[in-house]
Amino acid sequence: MSKKTTDVSNFALAGFGRFGRHHANVIANYPSSRLLAIAEPNQLAFEQASKEFPETAIFKDPFRMMEEVDVDAISIVSPEDTHAELVKHALNKDIHVFCEKPLSTKLDEARDLVAQAKQKNLLLRLGYILRYEPRHRILQREVQAGRLGTLANIRAKRDASRSWFEAYGHRVHPVYETLVHDIDLVLWISQQRCRSITAWGGYHLGFEEPDTFVMIMEMERGTLCTLESAWLVPDGTPANILGWGEDKQTGNGVVDASIEVLGTKGSAFLKTYESSLTINDESASYFPDLGFWPEIDGRTMGALREELWDFVQTVRGEPNAGVDSLADALHVQEICKAAIDAEKSGLKVKIK
Ligand SMILES: NC(=O)c1ccc[n+]([C@@H]2O[C@H](COP(=O)([O-])OP(=O)(O)OC[C@H]3O[C@@H](n4cnc5c(N)ncnc54)[C@H](O)[C@@H]3O)[C@@H](O)[C@H]2O)c1
């Protein structure tokens, strides 16, 4: 898959926000990659990027950036509704793409992008970080080795702070923001396609998008999967995600997620965020993230590093984990649309 076999691979990044600054840190710290350019339209974030990456060209406009710099790949970490247009432009310019979820909130658009990447033999990776987290990888391996027997049920939960929903979570349907991760996990763990969906939404906080969502997926070999997401975790709950705010103190919150897999011969339970390190200060207790994107001595580590370094290695034509699947990524998009249609209509929606 490598486009160039030079010693150093050149990367660009679109969106230097809460998550983008971690992407930038990880890519810049890969030994044979260079973060050549960042595009960030917001003035404050633009200045922050210039300060943190003085040798990187910082642009306001991502399209201009792609015209002016010659890069092998781009990481797209901008708001959800900007992804599709940026991915399309990058693929047109023969640039490999890592795109945070969702690829698009329109199924036809997602199909076109996947077809375009395949036709041009370019990488298109979606940000399904759980595939790169060691406990999830071991769970998937054990299930696929038949340790639990035939899969009967999968139960997944992904709750998040209410204050995050009010601040930005409502900008996209929770199916595309939180549940995409669990839909992807179900496909990867079960290695089955989904046949039908039933779904329900709750609108407690007064936004257009539901703040709670429950969906049931019936899989092709009979596994039944219940997925839930509620953006209602109260502010008093000890935080496990720290430092989203510009001052690295505000914006702390909670992701409360777990997955349970039940088979005819065994079962497995995985709590996504562990509380093995508890810090109590004068005003609160919190559990710093140790596994996903912990920042230690100025370096972002954890599953995000595994995921993005794997992408960099694939771009460079080096050995990789081989856990990503563009076919699954497209099926996730089909399931998201079906779930929203099922909730709106109150009917079971079948997927061909
Ligand atoms: N995989 C995960 O676990 C995970 C975790 C967090 C966020 N995300 C995803 O990452 C993406 C970014 O989320 P965030 O929380 O960092 O959002 P954010 O709002 O904090 O950051 C987005 C940044 O993009 C900038 N931006 C806006 N329009 C742009 C454009 N056209 N081109 C380039 N930059 C643009 C904004 O100014 C902002 O700084 C979202 O898609 C989100 O779903 C994924």
The ligand as an SDF file (V2000), in Angstrom:
LIG
                    3D

 44 48  0  0  0  0  0  0  0  0999 V2000
  -12.2430    7.7530   18.4540 N   0  0  0  0  0  0  0  0  0  0  0  0
  -12.4610    8.4000   19.5740 C   0  0  0  0  0  0  0  0  0  0  0  0
  -12.4250    7.8140   20.6470 O   0  0  0  0  0  0  0  0  0  0  0  0
  -12.7290    9.8750   19.5330 C   0  0  0  0  0  0  0  0  0  0  0  0
  -12.6090   10.6460   20.6880 C   0  0  0  0  0  0  0  0  0  0  0  0
  -12.8330   12.0240   20.5910 C   0  0  0  0  0  0  0  0  0  0  0  0
  -13.1910   12.5960   19.3820 C   0  0  0  0  0  0  0  0  0  0  0  0
  -13.3130   11.8010   18.2940 N   0  0  0  0  0  0  0  0  0  0  0  0
  -13.6900   12.3920   16.9840 C   0  0  0  0  0  0  0  0  0  0  0  0
  -12.7160   13.3440   16.6160 O   0  0  0  0  0  0  0  0  0  0  0  0
  -13.3220   14.4070   15.8720 C   0  0  0  0  0  0  0  0  0  0  0  0
  -12.9740   15.7300   16.5160 C   0  0  0  0  0  0  0  0  0  0  0  0
  -13.5280   15.7560   17.8270 O   0  0  0  0  0  0  0  0  0  0  0  0
  -13.0380   16.8350   18.8980 P   0  0  0  0  0  0  0  0  0  0  0  0
  -13.6780   16.4450   20.1700 O   0  0  0  0  0  0  0  0  0  0  0  0
  -11.5730   17.0160   18.8240 O   0  0  0  0  0  0  0  0  0  0  0  0
  -13.7480   18.1500   18.3250 O   0  0  0  0  0  0  0  0  0  0  0  0
  -13.3120   19.6620   18.5530 P   0  0  0  0  0  0  0  0  0  0  0  0
  -14.5090   20.4820   18.2400 O   0  0  0  0  0  0  0  0  0  0  0  0
  -12.6570   19.8170   19.8950 O   0  0  0  0  0  0  0  0  0  0  0  0
  -12.1680   19.8830   17.4560 O   0  0  0  0  0  0  0  0  0  0  0  0
  -12.4120   20.0210   16.1050 C   0  0  0  0  0  0  0  0  0  0  0  0
  -11.4270   21.0820   15.5690 C   0  0  0  0  0  0  0  0  0  0  0  0
  -11.5580   21.1230   14.1580 O   0  0  0  0  0  0  0  0  0  0  0  0
  -11.5360   22.4940   13.7510 C   0  0  0  0  0  0  0  0  0  0  0  0
  -12.2270   22.6120   12.4530 N   0  0  0  0  0  0  0  0  0  0  0  0
  -13.4990   23.0220   12.1850 C   0  0  0  0  0  0  0  0  0  0  0  0
  -13.7480   22.9310   10.8710 N   0  0  0  0  0  0  0  0  0  0  0  0
  -12.6110   22.4740   10.2770 C   0  0  0  0  0  0  0  0  0  0  0  0
  -12.2490   22.1810    8.9430 C   0  0  0  0  0  0  0  0  0  0  0  0
  -13.1180   22.3140    7.9370 N   0  0  0  0  0  0  0  0  0  0  0  0
  -10.9960   21.7110    8.7150 N   0  0  0  0  0  0  0  0  0  0  0  0
  -10.1040   21.5550    9.7210 C   0  0  0  0  0  0  0  0  0  0  0  0
  -10.3980   21.8230   11.0110 N   0  0  0  0  0  0  0  0  0  0  0  0
  -11.6410   22.2660   11.2820 C   0  0  0  0  0  0  0  0  0  0  0  0
  -12.2250   23.2330   14.8810 C   0  0  0  0  0  0  0  0  0  0  0  0
  -11.8860   24.6130   14.8920 O   0  0  0  0  0  0  0  0  0  0  0  0
  -11.7060   22.4790   16.0940 C   0  0  0  0  0  0  0  0  0  0  0  0
  -10.5180   23.0400   16.6000 O   0  0  0  0  0  0  0  0  0  0  0  0
  -14.8120   14.0900   15.8360 C   0  0  0  0  0  0  0  0  0  0  0  0
  -15.1100   13.4540   14.6280 O   0  0  0  0  0  0  0  0  0  0  0  0
  -15.0140   13.1400   17.0040 C   0  0  0  0  0  0  0  0  0  0  0  0
  -16.0940   12.2680   16.8000 O   0  0  0  0  0  0  0  0  0  0  0  0
  -13.0670   10.4760   18.3320 C   0  0  0  0  0  0  0  0  0  0  0  0
  1  2  1  0
  2  3  2  0
  2  4  1  0
  4  5  1  0
  4 44  2  0
  5  6  2  0
  6  7  1  0
  7  8  2  0
  8  9  1  0
  8 44  1  0
  9 10  1  0
  9 42  1  0
 10 11  1  0
 11 12  1  0
 11 40  1  0
 12 13  1  0
 13 14  1  0
 14 15  2  0
 14 16  1  0
 14 17  1  0
 17 18  1  0
 18 19  2  0
 18 20  1  0
 18 21  1  0
 21 22  1  0
 22 23  1  0
 23 24  1  0
 23 38  1  0
 24 25  1  0
 25 26  1  0
 25 36  1  0
 26 27  1  0
 26 35  1  0
 27 28  2  0
 28 29  1  0
 29 30  1  0
 29 35  2  0
 30 31  1  0
 30 32  2  0
 32 33  1  0
 33 34  2  0
 34 35  1  0
 36 37  1  0
 36 38  1  0
 38 39  1  0
 40 41  1  0
 40 42  1  0
 42 43  1  0
M  CHG  2   8   1  16  -1
M  END
$$$$
